[in-house]
């Protein structure tokens, strides 16, 4: 189970990086301030909606798997005995 969650975590991390980098920046710069064409979208307006929703879904998956992996690791280490102290002469 932890291997599947780890692989899902890595996949969501890489996909989130790609989706965030694929989004255009929000700032139009000086061209947008004066009504220029600097704010045009290369792939259309609907692409922004898809990328926005994909970012939200991937971020939720990423945070969920991070929390799940943390809780699984905490539960595995909870029942282990502490290391034995060695006597020093």
N, C-alpha and C positions, 0 to 999 in steps of 0.2 A: 504494500500500500504506500509506503513512504517513497519508494522508487517512482511510482506512477505520479505521486504528487510533486516530487522533485522535478521530473521531466516536464510536467505541466507548468511548473513554476518557471523553468528555464525557457520553455517555448513562449509563455506569456511575456516574459521579460524581453526576449528578442523581438517578438511581434510588436510590443508596445514601443520599443525603440524605433522600429521601422515606421510605424503609423505616425508617431510624433514627428519624426523627421520628414515625412511625406506631406505634412500640413504646411500650407503657406503661412508666412508670418503675418501677424495682425497689423503691424505698422505699415502705413503706406508711404511714409517718408514725406518729403517735401512735395512730391508730385500729387499725392493724395490730399494734401492740405490745400492745394490750389486747383483741385478738380482735374488733375491729369490722369493719364491711363496707368499710373503706377499700381493701382489697386485691382487690376483685372485678374481674374482667376483663370488659370491655364486649362483646367479640366471641367469647368462648369461649377455651378452653385451646388448641385446635388452631391457632388463629390465631397464638399465640405461637411454636409450632413452625415454622410456615411463615415467619413474619417472621425468626426466628432463622436458619433455613437460607438464606433470601434474603439476609440480611445477610452471611453467610459467603461465599456465591457471588459476590455483588457486590463484596465487599472483595478477593477473590482476583482477579477480573477487573480491578478498579481498579489493584491493585498490579502485575499482569502487564502491563497496557497502559502504565502509568507507566514500568516498567522497559524495556519494548520501545521506547517513544518515546525514552527516554534513550539507549539503545544505538544506535538508528537515527540520532539526531542526532550522536552521537559518531563513528559511522562516516562520516557525510557530511562532517564537519569535519576528519577525520583527514588527508585527502589534499589539502587546500587549501594553497596556498603562503602563507607568512606575508607580511604587508604589507611592501612595499618601503620602505626607509628613504630619506628625502629628505635631501639635503645642505643644510645651512643655511650661508649665507654669513657 
